[in-house]
Amino acid sequence: MPAPHISVFAMTSARVRGRVTLTAMVTPPAGGHHEPGWVTFFDGDQVLGTTELAGKSRPAKATLTVPSLAGGMHRITARFTSFFDAEEQGSALILIS
């Protein structure tokens, strides 16, 4: 069965020493169904936090607010893990200025 698609977004006005809101949208494959699970957000190899995937909509959404990130470019990755052990991830670059 094809894997779900994951899109990762960050608040566009992220500032040094400011809160940053990260969002991952998990879309099941065509003809597939929504699977419950968790999304873990990473900054490079560092775990920022884990949150449960919310709702049964298509796509389902997971949101995490972190207190701050250092200035510069960050590769933010969201890893979705379903209750049924499937695991997929997506990533985005964000600039903190």
Backbone hydrogen bonds, N-H to C=O, Kabsch-Sander energy under -0.5 kcal/mol:
donor,donor_aa,acceptor,acceptor_aa,energy
5,H,27,T,-3.0
7,S,25,M,-2.5
9,F,23,T,-3.2
11,M,21,T,-1.8
14,A,11,M,-1.0
17,R,69,L,-0.7
18,G,15,R,-2.0
20,V,66,V,-2.4
22,L,20,V,-0.6
22,L,64,L,-3.5
23,T,9,F,-2.7
24,A,62,A,-2.8
25,M,7,S,-2.8
26,V,24,A,-0.5
26,V,60,A,-2.8
27,T,5,H,-3.1
27,T,25,M,-0.6
32,G,29,P,-3.0
38,W,81,T,-2.6
39,V,51,T,-3.0
40,T,79,R,-2.5
41,F,49,G,-2.8
42,F,77,T,-2.9
43,D,46,Q,-2.7
44,G,42,F,-0.6
44,G,75,R,-2.4
46,Q,43,D,-1.8
48,L,41,F,-3.1
49,G,41,F,-1.2
51,T,39,V,-2.5
53,L,37,G,-2.8
54,A,61,K,-2.9
60,A,26,V,-2.4
61,K,54,A,-1.3
62,A,24,A,-2.3
64,L,22,L,-2.6
66,V,20,V,-2.8
66,V,64,L,-0.5
72,G,96,I,-2.8
74,H,94,I,-2.7
76,I,74,H,-0.8
76,I,92,A,-2.8
77,T,42,F,-2.1
77,T,75,R,-0.5
78,A,90,G,-2.8
79,R,40,T,-2.9
80,F,78,A,-0.6
80,F,88,E,-3.1
81,T,38,W,-2.8
82,S,86,A,-2.6
83,F,36,P,-2.5
85,D,82,S,-1.8
88,E,80,F,-2.0
90,G,78,A,-2.0
92,A,76,I,-2.6
94,I,74,H,-2.5
96,I,72,G,-2.6
96,I,94,I,-0.5
97,S,14,A,-1.2
97,S,95,L,-0.6
